[in-house]
Amino acid sequence: MTKTGVILTGGGARAAYQVGVLRAVADMYPDWHYPFNVIVGTSAGAINAMALAGSRGLFRHNIDHLDRVWSELTMDRIFRSSSFSLVRSLSSVAGKFISRPADRGPVSLLDNAPLRDLLEQEINLENIRETIREGHIDALGLNACGYSTGQNICFFQGVEGLEGWSVGQRAGTRTELTLDHIMASSAIPTLFPPVRINREYFGDGATRQMAHISPALRLGARKVMVVGVSANQMSPVRRPVKPDMPTMSQVLGHVFNGIFLDTLDYDIDRSRIINQLLELIPPERLKEAGLDLSPVEILEISPSQPIDEIAAKYVDGMPLILRRLAGASDTEGDSSASLASFLLFDHRFCKDLINLGYRDGQSHARQIERFFSGARVGPESA
């Protein structure tokens, strides 16, 4: 039977959208325990991936748990958000910039120590080990970027026989996953501090990730569901009649969009083009050329509504200092909410994203049915 994979991408608070899509899947198959054989997560998607892999019951019950966590989320459960903490963090960053090089430590604008506390409460690492040991899932992978080498590494835990890889700036290494791997994968550049793993400091896995689909394939998946958080196709380009000089937050918003959103769109487009080319090449010619390639079925589900528009309704929930740093405005609408949306860990925003993901998942019901047709899943995998 064909093995399935799910790819949960990064995007900070936007990852709440993924829970809604997964709920739609759970409602379609209420008796299933483990719909996916391979789970790969990046950034905030790594948190959702770890939660999925740690399930020991029905899939829908696991999604209930994820839904509750995201729906009750507040910013102070992810990073220290009081005015005092924010001012202290900014002062620390300024001090490190003017200090001697030997005195400099990891520079980050926010202290995400509360996130580790949350993960310790909600993620059961022993359950993940047991789920893999019993063969319910084949592999769990988390992507992170090494800040010394610039290499994107997929740290994975899986069944026997899976081997690591190294292709240029992309690599995969077998390990026993810990909270450090989640914290590293979700360490948004400049905002959250990098995490030391072995001999290198690692940060957000989306930083230099150009091949989002590849790790799932290397870990054994032959058809993949990609749950993104970009709404690029749904966001019309609006050019101002009288352009103003862009603000720093606007520039950073585009940088973050390029890191978290655009590369995934590019990777999916490239994979689909390769699929089309493979259909035109006779299998015997591929064999003669020594190319072990076959088409990969990809089901992409992404937001049907611009997330910036949703975020603009809730920027008032951000601390004033952080709102100013992110360039968020109560009056300028969604154009000022792009950068803020990555940090808007507000239960109202998250609930709206979960609901949007659920509606989008339902609208893809037929594609989801085709995706799981012939796959190695079902209640018997419990």
Salt bridges, closest charged atoms under 4 A:
ASP64 OD1 - ARG23 NH2 2.59
ASP67 OD2 - ARG23 NE 3.12
GLU72 OE1 - ARG68 NH1 3.80
ASP103 OD2 - ARG100 NE 3.20
ASP111 OD2 - ARG80 NE 2.78
GLU122 OE1 - HIS65 NE2 2.95
GLU122 OE1 - ARG68 NH2 3.40
GLU126 OE1 - ARG129 NH2 2.90
GLU130 OE1 - ARG133 NH2 2.56
GLU134 OE2 - ARG56 NH2 2.99
GLU134 OE2 - ARG133 NH2 3.82
GLU134 OE1 - HIS136 NE2 2.93
ASP138 OD2 - LYS3 NZ 2.80
ASP138 OD1 - ARG376 NH2 3.55
GLU176 OE2 - ARG129 NH1 3.12
ASP180 OD1 - ARG116 NH2 2.57
ASP267 OD1 - ARG270 NH2 2.62
GLU288 OE1 - ARG285 NE 3.67
GLU297 OE1 - LYS223 NZ 3.40
GLU300 OE1 - ARG272 NH1 3.72
ASP308 OD1 - ARG14 NH2 2.74
GLU309 OE2 - ARG238 NH2 3.87
ASP316 OD1 - ARG348 NH2 3.17
ASP330 OD2 - ARG323 NH1 3.06
ASP334 OD2 - ARG238 NH1 3.79
ASP346 OD1 - ARG348 NE 3.00
ASP352 OD2 - LYS313 NZ 3.34
